Amino acid sequence: MDTSLITEDNQTIALAEDLAAKMLKRGRLRARRLDRGGNAQVFVLETSGETLRYVIKFYFRHPADPRDRLETEFSSFSFLWGQGITNIPRPVAVNRKESCAIYEFIEGEKILPAGIMMGDIKHAVDFLAHLKKLNTIARSSPIAPASDACFSISAIVAGIEGRLARLTKIKGKGQEYEELESFLGEDFKPFLGILTLWAKEQCSKQHISFDSEISGEERTLSPSDFGFHNALRGRDGRIVYLDFEYFGWDDPAKMVVDFLLHPAMTLSESMKKCFTQGILDVFKENKGLINRLRVVYPLHALKWCAIFLNEFVPNDFSRRSFAAANPLDASQVRRQQLLKAKNLYSKIQETYEVFPYAIG
């Protein structure tokens, strides 16, 4: 779907209702916007009596962004439902030409940071353990690597360098652009050099290859953007996980680090340790995982600093604007993201030599 179609809510609602009627092969349903954010526009579809409800999701597409979010999410949900995993949205219909799909409506509440409980952490571990059990059968399916997957430590460094190069090329007017240039040149780039040397030294000490990729047997299926920010809690307490646009094969170490660092969740130190130990128990046959975690944690943290700065990249900001229910103040958003990057950078710079969530 051309993003130019998404300009006014009334126009978009009409489009959603027309497409849903054709895709579901039934009478017209009423559509209303959900303020979900992320990378897509989401609408609830319901009958007049609200006895039957679906969700229609329009995915962002842009020539500069090659990721097929629609195909990744719809096919991954279809695969997982086929394997008996049902605490995810059930895929119903897809329209690839218009870049949209219909899923079952999930009745539930957002899980706010203050409402996360230790039991939820264990639930998340159990969900990822279920995905791991599918590894063998998934190898015969056309499942691609997860978005931004890195199977070697050198690939993590290369990915950070690529993000840095992209950000360095950005030129703009305003104080936030001056601060961005200063942060990248005086802080981020020099520290990346220090961190890379440290990672190579640690790899040598721990007998971990810096350049070689982990084997297929060591990889696992991952939603990639996994956490309670992409979940709903049903009235029965069941947690349903949403947004699998980045799903695929990943390094378990990266899966852990992304969960620990995701800015949309505010987890206590004890919760982070519980999650880490839970995943280590799930992957107990992978004896080197804890040492790999120690090496990759600060590297992925520095990568997150760069991810926070995506709003300075025109294409990335257009994706965020596409998904937003209300107009965004670009300058304010960029200042906020730059502050997040600086705060995380300062924390990692002080603590990178010690992985903080190991037990014992």
RAQUIZI-V339981 format. One record per helix or strand of 2 or more residues. SS is the DSSP state (@ for helix, = for strand). FROM is the first residue (numbers start at 1). TO is the last residue. If there is no record, write none. Layout:
SS;FROM;TO  SS;FROM;TO
This chain:
@;3;5  @;9;24  =;30;34  =;40;46  =;53;59  @;69;82  =;91;95  =;100;104  =;109;110  @;113;115  @;118;133  @;135;138  @;153;168  @;175;206  @;216;218  =;219;222  @;228;230  =;231;233  =;239;241  =;248;251  @;252;261  @;269;282  @;289;312  @;314;323  @;330;351
